[in-house]
């Protein structure tokens, strides 16, 4: 049948996840950092999610689609609520999992590991760093989610060497305050490149959205590299 249904522009979608919570039917979900329509029959075509998107990536179109089904939506929401009840805060990023430690070769002494910090400045918390800090000038800047240095074993050598770094949590911290701070840093500093290091969980993609919004607001054209880390500490 021909009816109204949501359409998502993947080029505009930043994976911020705001539309997910804006859809009462649970028709949208993040897949590989992009909002996706889970199933056509879950979308009522009313467009309540559109106003939640800061990038204008959503719109209602008329096309051939499966009819909307309240019965399927009811069952879908029931299953979603059952999954959420198993999580501490209803968030996939908070799902409890146990891992076996990765095997590490036996070494004769600690000296052979040769662990040395590559941190070149302090502070590192985005809330605390001044936008005009001299350590930003002429450097590549790593904007990392708080969980990344814990999950990724070689964080110092892979990310910090000869770079500046700020650390933040896109889920638990004040998003707007961080956005304003990053905007000032980009605007006032001669940053050569931005590396965004975030976890694979959906809420962490908000860091990518934050950086791109800050760059847009700053008026700067700075190259951006994105690195996605799995909860097992591997680069995806």
N, C-alpha and C positions, 0 to 999 in steps of 0.2 A: 504494500500500500504506500501511497505518497503521503507523507506527513512531516511535521516539523521535528527536527532533531538537532542535537548539538554537533558542531564541527570544530575541530581543534587545529590551529595553525602551528605545526611543530617548529617552524622556523622562529616564531615569536615566543613560544613556550620556554620558560626558564626553569621549570620544575620546582617552583616555589611551593606548590601544594595547596595554595589558598582555595582553589576551585574544588579540591577534594572535600574539604569541610563544608563548602557552600552547597554541595549537592546532597539533598536530604534522602535521595534514593540510593546513594552509594554507587552511582553509575560510572564515576570516574575514579581512576587510580593512577599512581605514578609507576611507569615502567621504563627502566633505563633512563631515569631522570626527566621523563616527559609525561605530561598528562595524557591518558588514553581513555577512550570510552570502553568500558568493560564489556557491555552487551547492549545492543540497541533496544531491547525490550525493557531495560532498566531506566531509560531516559524518557521523561514525560514531555520534553520539548518546550517547557515553560521558560527555561533559561535563567533560573535563579542563580546559577553558578557564574554567569557572565560578569555580574557586578563585582565579583571577588577577584577577577584577574587584572593585575596592574599593567599587563603588557598588551591587553586587547587581543589575546590569542584565541578567544572563544567567540563564536557567533551561532545563531540559530539559522539553519537552512531548511529548505523543503526538498526532500528526496525520497526515493523508495527505501523503506526501512521496515524492520519487524515492528508490529504493533506494540505499544506500551502495555505492560502487564503488571497490574498491582499485585497479583498473586505471586509472580516471580520476584518482584521487588521485596515483598514481605519476607519471603524465604531467604532472599539474598541478605537482607538486613539482619535477619535472625542469625545467619551463619557468621556475618561480620561481628555481631555483638558477642557471639560465643568465642570467637578468636580473641577479641579485645579483652574479654574477661580473664583470659589466660595470661595477659601481659600486665606488668605493674602499672602502666599508665595508658594502656590502650594503644601504644605506639610500637610499630615493628622494630624500631631502633632500641626499644627497651626489653625486647624478648630475651629471656635468660637462656644461655647456651653454655655447655661445657666443652672445652677443647683439650686435647692432649698436646703438651708442649712440642714444638718442632724439635727434631733431633739436632743436637749440637755436637760437633766433633770434640773428642777429648783433647785437652791441651795440657802441656806440662806445667805452664805457669800463667798467671793472670797477665803478665807482661806481653805474652804473645797475642792477646786479644787486641791490645793497642787501642783501648777506648779513650778518645780525646774529644772533649766538647768542641763543637764548631760554632757555638753561639758567640756572636760578635758584639752584642749590646744588651742593655737592660733599661727599662722593663720590656716585657713581651706581650702582656695582656693588652688587647686593643683598648680597653677602658682606660688604661693608665698611660699609654704612650702619648706624648705631645705631638701634634701634627707637624710641627717644625723641627722635630728631632734631627740632629745632624746625621744619624746613622741611616736615614732614608735616602740621602742625597747620592745620586749616581749609582744606586744599587738595584738589583732585582729584589722584589719583595715577595716573600712567602706569606700568604694568608691561609692559615691552617685551622681546621676544626680541632677542638681540644682533645678528641679521642685519637687523632691520627698519630701523634708521637708515641702513644701507648701501644697502638696496634702495629705500626710499621717499625720493625726492629732497627733498620739502618737509617732512621730519620735524619740524624745529624750529618752523616756523610752524603746522603742522597739529596737532602733539601737545604740544609743550613750553610754549607760551606760557601763563604764569601757573599752571603746574602743577608738581608734584613728579614725579620719575621715578626708577625703579630698573630696572636692566637685568640679564638673566639668560639662561642657555641651558638649557632643560628637558631637553636630551639629554646635554650634556657636563658640566654642573655637578652638584653634590650635591643631588638632589631633596629629600631629607628635611631637610637643613639649610636650604634655601631655604624649604621649607614652614613650618618652625619660625620662621624670621625674619619671614616675611610675617604669620604668625599674631600674633606680638608687635607688629608694626607696626599691624595692624588693631585689636588690642586696646587698645593704649596711645595711639593717635593719633586725632584728630578728623578723619578723612578723609571728604570729602563724596561722592566718587565714585571708582570704579576703572575705568580704561580699559586693557583688555588688547590689546596690539598684537603680533601673531604672524604668522609666515610661513605660507604655504599648505601646506608640506610636513608629512606626518603627524606626525613627532616633535615639531613645534612646538606641536601642540595640547595637549601635556602642560602647557604654561604655563597654559592655561585651567583644566585640572584642578587645578593647583597653587593657583591663586587661589581657586577655589570651595571647595577643601578648607580653605584657610587661613581664609576667611571663616566657614565652618561651625565651625571649631575656636575662632575668636575670639568667637563668639556675637554678632557685629555684623551688622546688616542694612544693608549699604552697596550702593547701586545699582552695577551692573556693565555696562559697554559693551564689546563685543568687536569688534576690527577685524582683518580677515584680509588680509594683503598677499601679492600674487603675487610670484613670483621676478623678474618684470619690473617690479616696483615700482608696481603698481596696486592700489587697494583693491578687493577682491572683494565 
